[in-house]
């Protein structure tokens, strides 16, 4: 491995530290009792509190002025100034810790511990006066130094390729990125509390499945050697959760890792988090109200308001959302009434509307293509698109007033689908027929069509109560609630192409 000049110097410092008998990676517990944020929020000079603090973090800057120095320590909560005086950390004759270690062998990025007391400097700056300094981890790589002056940021670590590939560096130098993931955790915690209070049980279902069901998507395939069978990473957990409703639970939910072997873009990653919830004796009308209340709670918890700025739009997650039947949406935005059209008529309509199609597409996908082209990007404020044609919804109960439609809604925000929900199909005979139609589409070449899951049909034959279910993408919800424009910004480690490495012959 080749090292830069600075990296070589840091390795020399590492060796010198060991020669001095200082372990650069000590094993012992460091008894941290305060954070930068706690001291900043709680210090009161009149009370003289925080007089025995032990803090730890990364050294982010240093100003040496002879026998005294100032530095900046960054921990998980923020930054605080530290004051290091030679005779304080080296009370005896030996001044090595200050003159050699602090001044020459420590570097920006090193993790250090400080024991001391809080005070206000003559310039009015809250600081921690160091009585003892400990090296906790030597940094051998050079951090990008982000500088700020008069509101302007210089040398920012902004290259997306580097940020996503080296997220650990991104989190160190861009504190606003850490805040996004704190909000993500708050979103999930708020939803979990809401579901628990509604009497629902959090469960876990298989990630490796013999039949990838519950959605129309292309799965990842693997092989189980012991059983000698193919297995699939789940594309959804729907069918297992509904089996639990059959088993007698009134409400179940899961924050699930799902996997779809499909394209990647600003709103799609092959591995993503989806929350699915199923509640017995409810329908899709009830679920719409349930979702409205949940999103209002989430927005309030994360942002303190139901109004969130997403790109150029101010989106209000409070109140009641618009209900817009899908066929009415197509009539409103595409100017064509497709109700009653068969597959051939839909294909001709797509051609007239310049909507791209494939020979493998059935009625459902043709309708979806028209909707995607003409309607989705018009739906900025939260909108429930309801009553999808039956061909688009193989797991959904037929509409009580029109058997050509289903009791389904998708929630759209800023032109993107956020949630998908049904009055769940619980008629086993109808379900089998829908599966068989999916099998016909698969034979035509639609590799996203559903597999027939006979065990799920068998479960329905035992009787599943009327149920409403809903799935929501947590990554996309986090994007909306934090104002991010790409899914990569709300995933700690998004999927990336393998890192390119130069071969020796290429370097010459």
N, C-alpha and C positions, 0 to 999 in steps of 0.2 A: 504493500500500500504506500502511495506517495502522500507526503504531508506538505502543507504550505509552510512558509517560514515561521509564521505565528504559531502554527500547530507544533512545529519542532521546538520552539521556545517554551511552549507550555509543557511539553514532555520533559524538557530539561528542568523546569521548575518542579515538576513532579519528582524527579530523581533527587533534586536538592532537598526537597521537603523530607523525603525518606532518609536522606543522609543526616538531617537534623533530628531524626527520631520522631518526626510528625507523620502519623498515618493519614494519607489524603482521603481514605474511605473508611472511617472508623465504624465499628459495628455497634457500639453502645447506644442505648436510647438517649436522645437529647430531650430534656424535660421542658418542652415548649409550654408556656402558660399564658401567652398573649399573642394577639395578631396585630398587624398594622392597622386594620380597620377598628378593632376594639380600642386601641390606644388613642387613635385619632378621634373617635367618637366620645370616649369616656374620660380623657385626661382633664383634670381641673387643677390648675396651679395653686389655687387657694386650699384645696384639700390635700395637695401633695400626694396624690395617689399614683399608682403604677411606679412604685419606688423599688420594686424587686421583680423586674420583668425578665423573661427568657424568651427571646424571639429567634426565629430561624427563617432563612430565605435565600434568595439569589442576589449577589452583589451586582447592582446594575450601573453604578457610577462611583467615582472616587476622586476626591480633590485633596491632594497631600500638601500641607503647608507646614513643613518642618516637623516639629514635635507634636503636631496635632493635625487631624484630617477629618474631613466629612465624607460620607458615602451615602448611597441610597440602597436600601434593602427592599426586595420585592418578595412577598409571600403570596399565598393563595387569595388573600383578600385585598391586596393593594400594595402601595409603597409607603415607606417611612424613612426619614433621614436618620443616619447614625453618626455619632460623634466619637472619634477614636483618638485618645490622647496617649502618647508614648508611656508616660510615667504611671498611667492608670492601668493599662493592660500589662505593663512590665514594672511592677512596684520595686523589684530588687535591682541588683547591679546588671543582670543580664537583660539587654534590650533587644534580643534577637527577634522576639515575636513581632515587635513593631518595625525595627530598622530593616530586617531581612524579609520576614514572612509577609507582613502587611504591605510594606512598600514595594517589594520586589518579586515575591513569589505568588502572591494572589493575583487573580485576573477577573475581569468582568465576566460574569456568568458563574463564578464559583458559588457553591452553596455554603453559607457560613452560619454560625450561631453566635448570638450576642446576649450576654447577661449584663444587666445594668439598670438604669432608671430613666424615666421620662422627664424631660425638662423643656423649657422654652429658651431658645438662643437669644442673643442680644438683638438679632434681626427679626425676632418674633416667630421663628420656625420651630414647630414641635419636633423634637428629636429624642433619640434614645442614646444616653451617655453610656458608652461601653466600659464595663469594669473587667470583662473577660471576653475573649474572642476565640472561637473554635472553628477550624476548617472541617466541614462535614462532607464535602464532595468536590473534588477538583474537576473543573471543566476543561476538556482538551480540545473542544471545538470552539471557534470564535462566533459569538452571537452577532447577528446583524444589529447595529445600534440605530434605533429610531430616535431622531432628535426633533425637538419641537421648540420653536421660537416665535413669539408674537402671533400665536395661533396657527402658524404654518408648520407642517410636518415634513422633515427631510429624511431621506434614506429609509423610507418605510418599507417594510417587508410585505409587499403587495402582490407579487407574482403568483397567480393562482396555482400553477404547476408546483412551485416550491411550497406554497402554503398547505396544499392538500397532501403532498407527499411527505412533508416534514411538519406535520401538525403540531408536534411537540415544540418546535421553534415558534410557530405561529402563536401558540398559546402563551409562550413566554413574553414575546415582544409586542403582541397586540391584545391588550387586556379586554377590549370590547368583544373579541372572539370568545373569550372565556364566559362572558356574560350571556352570550347566545345559548350556550349549553347549560348554564344555570337556569335560564328561562325554560329550556326544553324539559329539564327535570321537574320544574314547577308545573308545567303543562300536564305531564303524566301524573304527578302527585295529585293535582286538582281533579283530574278525571277519575282517578282511582277512588278518591274520597267520595266523589259524587255517585259513582256506581255502588260503592259499599253502602252508602246511606240509603240508596234505593233498594237495598236488600239483595244485591247481586253478588255472586261468588266468583272470585278470581281463580282461574284454573290454568292448567298446562296441557297441551295436546301434542301429538307427535310431529316432529319436524321431518323425519324420514317417513315417507308414506309409500305404500305399495301402489296406490292409485292417486295421482295428483288431482284432487277435486276442489270444488268450491269457487272456481273462477275459470274464465277463458284466458289461458296464457300458456306460453311455451315453457315447460319445466326443465330444470337441470336433472340429468339422469346419472345415477351411480349404480354400483353393483355390490350386493351383500354377499361376501364369500361364504360364510357359514351356512346361510340358507340357500345360497346359489339362486338368488332372485334379483331382478332389477328393482331399485328403489329410486324414489324421486324426492328432491327437496321440495317441501310444500309450497304451493303457490297461494294457498289460503287455508285457513283452519275451520272454515264454515261447517263442513259436513260433520266433523268431530264434535263441535260445540252443539250442533243440533241433536246429535246422538245423546248428549248429556241432558238435553231438554226431554227427550224421550224417556231417559232414565229417571226423571222425576224432579230435577232441579227447576225452580221457577225463573231463575235468572243467572246467566253465566257470562263471563267476559275474559278476554285474554289479550295482553300486549304481545303480539307475535312477530317473530322474525320470519318474513316470507321471502321467497326467491323466485325470480322470473327471468328466464334466459332470453331477454329481449334487448332492444336498443337502449342506449344511454343518452341522456340529454340533461338540460337544466332542471327538469322535474322528475327524472327517472334514474334510479340506481338499481342494479340487479339484485341487491340485498336491501330490504327496506323493512320498516316497522309499521305494522298495521294493528289497530285495535279493533276487535270484533266483539259485539255484545248481542245476546239473544235473551228475550224476555217473554215468558209464556203469557197467554191470554191477552196479548196486546196486538195492535195492527199498525200499519205504516203511518196512519194519521197521529196516533199516540207517539210514535217514534219521532215525528217531525217536531212536536212540542218538546219532547225530551231532549233532542239535539239543540234546539234553540236555547233552552235554559242552560245546558251544559256549556255551550260556546260562550255565552254571556259570562258565566262563572269563570271560565278559563281566561278570557280576555281581561276581566277585572283583576284576577289574581296575578297575571303576568305584567299587565300594563297600567293597571289602576283605572281603566276606562274600557267601555265596549267599542269605542271608535279607534281603529288602528289604521295607520298610514301604510299602504302597500303599494310600492312604486309611486305613481302619480295619483293614486286613488285613496280617498278616505273611506274605509269600509266600516260599517256599523254592524257589529255582531249582536246588538241588543234588539229587543222587541220581536215581532213576528215577521218571518221572511215571506217573500212572494212565492206562491204556489203556481207553477206554470206547466200544464200538461205538455208532453213531448211533441205530439202532433200539432198542437197549437203553436209551440215554439217554432217548428219548421215552417208552418203557414205564415207566422209573423215575420220571421227573419229571412226565409228563403223564398217566400211568396208562392208556395205551391202546397196543395192539399194532397197528401199521400195516403190518407186513410182509405182502406179497402184495396190498395194496389197489391198485385201479386209480384213475384220476383222479377218477371220480365218487364213489367211496367216500371218497377223501381229502377231497374238497370237502365232503361231508356231515360227516365227522369234524371238519373245521375249523369248520363251523357249530356243531356240538355243543360244541366247546371255546371258542367265541367268539373264534376266530382270524380276523382280517380277511383277505379274499382279493379278487383281481381276476379278471374273466373271462379275461384273457390268460394267467393262471398255469397252467403245466403241472404234471405230477407233482412235478418237482424243486423248484419254487418253493413248492408247497403243503407239502411235507415240511419245507422250510427255514423256512417261516412257523411251523409248529408247534414246531420246534426252537427258533427264536428267541424265541418267546413263553414257552415253558415250561422250557427247559433252560439257555440261555446264562448267565443271571445266577446260576445255582447253581454254576457252575464257577469257583471262586475260586483254588484251588491249581492249578499247571500241569497240564493234562489234555489228553491226545491223544484227541480224538473221531475214531473210525476207521470205515472200511467204509461209506462213503456210498452210497445208492442210485445206480444207473447214470444215472438221469435228471438227477441233480444234478452230474454230473462228466463233461462231454463230452470231456475230454482225458486221462482216467484209464483205466488198464488194468483190465479186469474182474477181480473177486476170484477167486483160484485155486480157492476152495472153493464159491463161490456166484456164478454169472454175473449175478444180479440186483443185486449190489453191486459196488463198486469198491475198489481198494487205495489209499485216500486217507485222510489225516488232516488235521485242523485242530487247532492248539494253542490252547487257551483259557486265559486268565489273567484273574482278576477279572471274569469275565463277558464278556470281549472276545476276539475272534479275534486272535491274534498271528502265526500262521504257517499256511500251506496247503501241503500236499505230496502227491505221488502216486508210485506206481509208474507211470511214464509209459506212455500208450497208444502202442504202436509198430506196431500192426496197421493198415496203410493202408486196408483195406476197411472195418473197423470204424470207423475214424476218419471216413471219408467218410459213413457212415451216421449217425454222431453229429452231424456238421455239418449233414446234411440235416434231421435232427430239430430242430436249432436254427433252421434256415431256416423250418421249419413254425411254430415258436413266434413267430418274427419276423413272419410273415405274419398271425398271430393278434393282433398288436399289442404283443408284448413287445419294446420297443426296447432292452433290455439283452441280448437273445439274440445268440449269436455269428454272425459272417459266415462263409461258406464260403471257406476259403483253399486253393485248388486247388494252389498252389505248395507249400504245406506238405505236402499229401497226396502230391504228386510226390516231395518229399524223403523221406518215409517209404517210398515204393515202392522207393527205392534201398537201404533197410534201415537202421534205427536200432537200435543195440544196446539190450538191456534197460537202462533208465535210471531213476534216481530224481531227482526235482526238488522244490525247495522255494522258496517265496516268503515273505518276512517284512517287515512294515512297520517301517521304521526309526524313523519318528516315534512310533509307538505303543510300540515297544520302549524308546525314550528316555523316554517318559512313565513307563513302569513302573520303569525303572532310576533315575529321578531323583525319583520321587514326585509328578509333576505330574498334575493332574486334567483338563487340557484340551490338545488338540493344538496350540493357538495358543501355548502356553507353551514348546514345543520347536521352533517354527519362528521363525527370525529375523523374517521378514516374512510373516505369514499373510495370506490374501486378505481384503480388507475392502471394504465398500461405499464408493463415492466419498465423499470428505470434503465435508460440507455447507459452503458458503460463503454468507454473508449478502450479498444485493444491497444497493446503496446505499439504494434505496427502502424495504427492509425494516428498515434500521438507524434510520430516522427515526421 
